[in-house]
Amino acid sequence: MNTDRWYYRVFQSAPDLIRALLLNRSGSTSSLGLTPDDPGDRHYRFEAPELKALNHRLDGVLWPRESTGCAETGSLEFPVVLLEVQMHRDPGFHHRLAAQTYRFLQQHPQVVHWTVLVITPHDRLNLGPTEALRVFLEQQVRWISLEELSREPDLDPLLNLLTLPTRPKNELEGSTRQILASRPDLSTVVLPMLVQRFPELTEEQIMVIAGIPREEIRHTRAVQDWLAEGRQEGRQEGRQEGEAAVTLRQLARRCGPLSEATTARIQSLRLEQLESLAEALLDFQGPNDLAAWLTSHS
């Protein structure tokens, strides 16, 4: 499931959701009270910049709106938020997170107040060593465990939206209907996620889970497009996983056994990067060639 792209769409649709997450860490679960006429984009706007010098692509940056008076610098109330979604084990994640954070700050010296927010499925992922980065990870990074978030009572529908990729399937119908009852406009992000979670179901069955009348699929072109997009993303992710598996086998033959960190790094590459690596490895003579390629493409 291409969760990075899905979360991109979530925060693009409702950027002020980032504020709910920041406030939620203090223990508050009060409703945001947002409606389709008030979609929740008064304080933040979303973008996903690429840090070109090292080819680091952030999952998202939430910038305060001009109306906050701190659009470029951030403030204590409205900091600039660097968003990362990490759903899989990656022993190199902590160091990469620190590197891309400070690379971003180097490229944006006007930023004064900032925070990093990392969304993970739970707190048991192996994301690498922490000792050298303890101050950064504990004081400058906020961690959101979707497992813990989903257990909170009276969870706001927008916060509930974030838990869809990891919620047990028997809870998805109730959660989906609660979300769409509050924000029908979020069908654009809910339906593709359901399609990816249930690739074996028909479009009509997906609509039943979402609580949308079946007849709407026959009359609403947008719904058909969203469902088709979800299936396309599912096929794309399947291709990525298959390409990664083949590439890892070829690399093991040419470079010997790969470390856990290197394997995770290769599995996280985009499809076009994997295709490039599959072509380049034909000329590799050993692990040094692989290390050099990863350095130049990370």
C-alpha positions in Angstrom: 0.0 0.0 0.0 1.5 3.3 -1.1 0.9 5.1 2.2 3.4 7.9 1.6 1.4 9.0 -1.4 -1.9 8.6 0.4 -0.8 10.7 3.4 0.4 13.3 0.9 -3.2 13.5 -0.4 -4.6 13.6 3.2 -2.5 16.6 4.2 -2.9 18.3 0.8 -6.7 18.0 1.4 -6.7 19.1 5.0 -3.4 20.8 5.9 -4.6 22.1 9.3 -4.8 18.5 10.4 -1.2 18.9 11.3 -2.3 21.3 14.1 -4.7 18.8 15.4 -1.9 16.3 15.7 0.4 18.7 17.5 -2.3 19.7 20.0 -3.3 16.1 20.4 0.0 15.2 22.0 -0.9 17.2 25.0 -3.8 14.8 25.7 -6.6 16.9 24.1 -9.0 14.9 21.9 -11.5 17.7 21.4 -13.2 17.9 18.0 -11.9 20.1 15.3 -15.4 21.0 14.2 -14.4 21.3 10.5 -17.0 21.0 7.7 -16.8 20.9 3.9 -17.3 24.7 3.9 -14.5 25.1 6.4 -12.0 22.5 5.3 -9.3 23.4 7.7 -6.7 25.2 5.7 -6.7 28.6 7.5 -3.3 28.2 9.3 -1.2 25.8 7.1 -0.5 25.1 3.5 1.1 21.9 2.3 4.0 21.2 -0.1 6.4 18.3 -0.6 9.8 19.8 -1.6 12.8 18.0 -2.9 16.1 18.9 -1.2 18.0 18.9 -4.4 21.7 19.0 -3.3 21.4 15.5 -1.8 18.2 14.5 -3.6 16.4 14.2 -0.3 12.6 14.4 -0.8 10.6 15.3 2.3 7.2 13.7 2.7 5.8 17.1 3.4 6.4 20.6 4.8 3.5 22.5 6.5 4.0 26.2 6.2 2.0 28.7 8.3 -0.4 30.8 6.3 0.2 34.5 5.7 -2.7 35.3 8.0 -0.7 33.9 11.0 2.0 36.6 10.6 4.8 34.0 10.6 4.5 32.5 7.1 8.3 32.3 6.5 9.7 32.0 10.0 7.2 30.0 11.9 6.2 30.8 15.5 5.8 29.1 18.8 2.1 28.7 18.1 2.4 27.9 14.4 5.8 26.3 13.8 7.0 25.2 10.4 6.4 21.4 10.4 8.5 18.9 8.6 6.4 15.8 8.1 7.7 12.3 7.6 5.6 9.1 7.3 7.6 5.9 8.1 5.6 2.7 7.9 8.3 0.1 7.6 11.5 -0.9 9.4 14.5 1.1 8.2 17.7 1.0 10.3 19.0 4.1 8.6 15.9 6.2 9.2 17.0 8.2 12.2 20.2 9.4 10.6 18.5 10.2 7.3 15.8 12.1 9.2 18.4 14.3 11.0 20.4 14.8 7.7 17.4 16.0 5.7 16.0 18.1 8.5 19.2 20.1 8.8 19.7 20.2 5.1 16.2 21.8 4.9 17.1 24.4 7.5 20.3 25.1 5.7 18.3 25.9 2.6 15.7 27.9 4.5 17.7 30.0 7.0 14.8 32.3 7.6 13.0 29.5 9.6 13.2 30.1 13.3 10.4 28.0 14.9 10.1 24.5 13.5 9.4 20.9 14.5 9.6 17.5 12.9 6.5 15.2 13.1 7.0 11.5 12.3 4.0 9.2 11.8 4.6 5.5 12.4 2.2 2.5 12.6 3.5 1.7 16.1 6.5 2.3 18.3 8.2 -1.1 17.7 9.8 -0.3 14.3 13.6 -0.7 14.0 14.6 2.8 12.8 18.2 2.7 13.7 20.6 3.8 16.4 19.5 6.7 18.6 22.4 7.6 21.0 24.2 10.1 18.7 20.9 11.7 17.9 19.2 11.6 21.3 18.7 15.3 21.7 17.3 15.7 18.2 15.0 12.7 18.4 13.7 13.5 21.9 13.4 17.2 21.9 12.9 18.2 18.2 10.9 15.3 16.9 7.3 14.5 17.7 6.3 10.9 17.2 2.7 9.8 16.3 1.9 6.1 16.7 -1.2 5.3 14.7 -1.7 2.3 17.0 -1.9 4.5 20.0 -3.9 7.2 18.2 -6.6 4.7 17.1 -7.1 3.7 20.7 -8.0 7.2 21.9 -11.7 7.6 22.8 -13.9 10.0 20.9 -11.3 10.5 18.2 -12.0 13.4 15.9 -13.0 12.1 12.4 -10.0 13.9 10.8 -7.6 12.2 13.2 -9.4 9.0 12.6 -8.7 9.4 8.9 -5.0 9.0 9.6 -5.5 5.6 11.1 -7.2 4.0 8.1 -4.0 2.4 6.7 -3.4 0.5 9.9 -6.9 -0.1 11.4 -8.0 -3.7 11.6 -10.4 -4.5 8.7 -13.3 -5.2 11.1 -13.1 -1.5 12.2 -12.7 0.1 8.8 -16.4 0.3 7.9 -17.4 2.1 11.1 -14.4 4.5 10.9 -14.9 5.2 7.2 -18.6 6.1 7.7 -17.8 8.3 10.7 -15.2 10.2 8.6 -17.4 10.7 5.5 -20.4 11.6 7.6 -18.4 14.5 9.0 -16.5 15.4 5.8 -18.1 13.9 2.6 -15.5 15.8 0.5 -12.8 13.5 1.8 -14.1 10.7 -0.4 -11.2 11.6 -2.6 -8.7 10.2 0.0 -10.9 7.6 1.7 -11.9 5.6 -1.4 -8.4 5.0 -2.8 -7.2 3.8 0.5 -10.1 1.3 0.8 -9.3 0.1 -2.7 -5.7 -0.6 -1.7 -6.7 -2.3 1.5 -9.3 -4.5 -0.3 -7.9 -5.1 -3.9 -10.1 -8.3 -4.1 -13.4 -6.4 -3.6 -15.5 -4.9 -6.4 -16.2 -1.2 -6.7 -19.8 -1.8 -5.4 -18.5 -3.6 -2.3 -16.1 -0.8 -1.6 -18.9 1.7 -1.8 -20.9 -0.4 0.7 -18.0 -0.3 3.2 -17.8 3.5 2.7 -21.5 3.9 3.3 -22.0 5.5 -0.1 -25.2 4.4 -2.0 -24.3 2.0 -4.8 -26.2 4.0 -7.4 -23.8 6.9 -7.0 -21.0 5.0 -8.7 -23.1 4.9 -11.9 -23.7 8.6 -11.9 -20.6 10.1 -10.4 -17.6 10.2 -12.7 -15.3 11.5 -9.9 -16.0 8.4 -7.8 -15.1 6.1 -10.7 -11.8 8.1 -11.2 -11.0 7.8 -7.5 -11.5 4.1 -7.4 -9.5 3.6 -10.6 -6.7 5.7 -9.1 -6.6 3.5 -6.0 -6.3 0.4 -8.2 -3.6 2.0 -10.3 -1.6 2.9 -7.2 -2.0 -0.6 -5.9 -0.6 -2.1 -9.1 2.3 0.4 -9.1 3.2 -0.6 -5.5 3.1 -4.2 -6.6 5.5 -3.5 -9.4 7.8 -1.6 -7.0 7.9 -4.5 -4.5 8.6 -7.0 -7.3 11.4 -4.9 -8.8 13.0 -4.5 -5.4 12.9 -8.3 -4.8 14.6 -9.0 -8.1 17.2 -6.3 -7.7 18.1 -7.5 -4.2 18.7 -11.0 -5.5 20.9 -9.7 -8.3 22.9 -7.5 -5.9 23.5 -10.4 -3.5 25.1 -12.3 -6.4 27.4 -9.4 -7.4 28.1 -7.8 -4.0 27.7 -10.6 -1.5 25.2 -10.6 1.5 23.7 -7.1 2.0 23.3 -5.6 5.5 19.9 -5.0 6.9 20.3 -1.2 6.5 21.3 -1.5 2.9 18.4 -3.9 2.2 15.9 -1.5 3.8 17.4 1.4 1.8 16.9 -0.4 -1.5 13.4 -1.4 -0.6 12.5 2.2 0.0 13.6 3.3 -3.5 11.0 4.6 -5.9 10.3 2.4 -8.9 12.2 4.5 -11.4 15.3 4.4 -9.0 15.0 0.6 -8.8 14.9 0.4 -12.5 18.0 2.6 -12.8 19.8 0.5 -10.1 18.9 -2.8 -11.9 20.6 -1.4 -15.0 23.7 0.0 -13.2 24.4 -3.1 -11.2 25.3 -5.0 -14.3 28.6 -3.1 -14.2 29.2 -3.5 -10.4 32.4 -5.2 -9.3 31.6 -5.4 -5.6 29.9 -3.7 -2.6 31.9 -0.5 -3.0 30.2 0.1 -6.4 26.8 -0.3 -4.7 27.7 2.0 -1.9 28.8 4.7 -4.4 25.6 4.3 -6.3 23.4 4.7 -3.2 25.4 7.7 -2.1 24.9 9.5 -5.4 21.2 8.6 -5.6 20.1 9.4 -2.0 
